[in-house]
Amino acid sequence: MTASHVKGLFIKPLMAVFYWPPGSDEDGYYKTLTEMLADFDPDDLAEAAKQIKFDADCRNWPLPKTCFRACEVAKAKRLAKERPKTNTSVSGDETTMPRDAAMRILAAQADEMAHEASDNDWIVHLVEFVQKHKRIPTECKIVDFKAERDRIDVNIAACQANGGHANDILNTWINGTLEHRALMAEQMKELLATV
C-alpha cells in the first residue's frame, strides 16, 4: 500500500473526530502513523478507522499502537471472512503446531537437544519454538532459550526475595511457571524413553 491510502482511508476520516495528536510534533505523529500502517490493505484501514471513530470518547488522537492494533483486528476479521475455515490469529500469523507433535519431532530428530533442555529448564522455550517455526532451532537460538530461562529465573528469585510470594498473582505466576517447566520436562523424558 502507499502513504496516500493511509492518509485517505485512515487519517482523513479520523480528522473529523480527533483534534489533538499525542505529543507536541503533529507532523511527526502523522508520519509515524503513515509508516506503521502502510502495509495494511485499504479495506483494513477503512474498517479500523470506522471502529476507532465508533469507540472514540475524547478529541485526542489514539496512540499509534492503538491504531496499529485496530488495523490488525480489521485484517483478522477480513481474513476470517475470506477463509472461514482457517484459524487466523489477530496478527494474521500462522497457527502453531500441537505441542505433542512438536515434542515427537524433537524426540525423533533432536533427542540429545531435547534431553539437555529437559534437564536444564529450557524445554518450554524449545518446544514453543518448534511449535511456532516447525523446525529444529540452531545453536544460536539455544543460547537465546537459555538466556530467557535465566531472565525468568532472576525474576522468580527477585519475587521470592521480596517477601516470598507476596501476593496471589505472583504466587500463581511463579508456581505456574515452575510447574509448566516440570511437566514439560517429564513429558519429554517419557517420550524420549520410548524412542
N, C-alpha and C positions, 0 to 999 in steps of 0.2 A: 504494500500500500504506500501511499505517498502522504506527505505532510498536509497536502490540501484536503485529503479525506478526513484526517483527524480534525483539522480546523473547521471544515464544512459540516461534518456529521456529528462531531462531538463537542468541540469548544463553542462554536457559534450557537447551537441550540441552548447550551447551558448559560450563555451570557444573558439570556432573558431572565434567569433565575438568580444567578450569583453575581455579586459585585466585587467583593474583596478577596483577592487571592491570598493564600498564606505567605507570610514573609514580606519583605519590602521590595523585591525585584519582580514586578509584574511580568515583564517580558521574559525573564528567566523561568518563571513558573510555566508560562505557555510553551516555551521552548522545551522544557523538561517533559511536559505532558505530550507534546508532539513527538518527541523522541521515544518516550516509553510506549506510546500507543500505536506507533507507525506500522507495526506488523500485524495488527488486528484487521480482520475482514470488515468492510464497510457496514455490513448488516450488524455485526457485533458492536461496532462503535455507536451506531444509531440506537440500538436496543439498550446499551449501557447508559447512554445519555438520557434516554427516556426513563429508565429506572432511577437514576440519580436525581432527576427532576422530581419524580414522584416521592422519593424519600427525603427531599430537602426540608430542613427545619430551620434554616437560617440563611443569611445572604452571603456567607463566606464560602468560597470555593473549597471543595474537599481536597484533602492531601493527595498527591499523585498516586500513592499506593492504593488509596481507596478507589480512584478512577481505574487503575490497572486491574484491581480485583473485580470491579464491576464488569469490565470487558472480558475477563476470564470466565465469569459466570455466564455472561451472554453467549460466549463461544461454546461453553459446555452445553448450554440449553439448545443451541443451534445444532451442534453435533449429535446430541441425543435425538433430536427430531429427524435428522438426516439418516442416522443409523440407530434406530430404536433398540436393536438387539445387543448393542455393544455396551460395555461397562466403562464409560468415559468419566474420568475424574474432572474436577473443576478446572484444573490447569490443562486438560486435554492429553495428559501423559498416558502412555500405555499402561494397561493393568499389570500387576506383578503376578509372578507365578506362585502357586500354592507353596507354603512353607515345607510341607513334606516332600514335594517334588524337588525343591532346592536342596534339601538335606540328602535325598537319594543321589542327586547329581554329585554332590560333594563326596559322599561315601564312595561312589564309583570312580570318580575322576581325580579326586584330590584328598585321598584318605589321610595322608600324613598332615596336610594342612588342617583338615577338619579335626583331627586328634589334638594337634597343638592348640587350635582355637578353643576346643572344649576344655583343655587343661588350664588354659591361661586367660579365661574370661573374655575372649573377644569373639566367641561363636555367634552371638546375636548379630554383630556387625557383618560377619562373614555371610551368614545365611541371608540377611536382608539385602546384601549386595547381589548375591546370586539371584534372589527373587526379582530384584529390580532390573539388573543388567543381563540376566540369563547367560552368564559366563563365569568362569573361574577368574578371580582377581589376580593381578600382577603383584609382585613383591612390594612395589611402591604403595599399592592400596593397603597391603597388610600393615605397613608402617602407620598408615592413617587409622586403621582399625585399632591398633594398639594405642595410638595417641588419644583417640576418642574414649577408649576404655579407661585410660589414665585420667582423662579430664573428668569423666563421670565419677571415678573413684575419689578424686580430690574433692569434688562437690559433696559426695556422700560423707567423706571424712569430716569436711567442714561443718556439715549439718549436724553430724553426731557430736562434734566437739562443742558446738554452740548449744548445749543443753540436751543433747541426745534425744532425738525425736521430739522436738519442742512442740510440734502441733500435728494434727491428724493428716494434713496434706503432705507434709514432709515425710511422716512415718509411712504413709501409703506409697509415696514415690520410692523411698529407699527400699522398703520391703518388696514392692513390685519389681523394681529393677533387679534386685538380688535373686528373687525367686524366678524371674524370667530367665536370667542367665543360667541358674542351676538347672531348670527344667530343660532348656535347650541343650545344655551340655550333656545331661543324662540321656535325652532322646538321641543325640548324635552318637554317643558312646554305644548305646544299644544297637543302633543301626550299623555302626562300624563293626560290631561284634558278629553280625550276621553276614557280612560281606566276605 
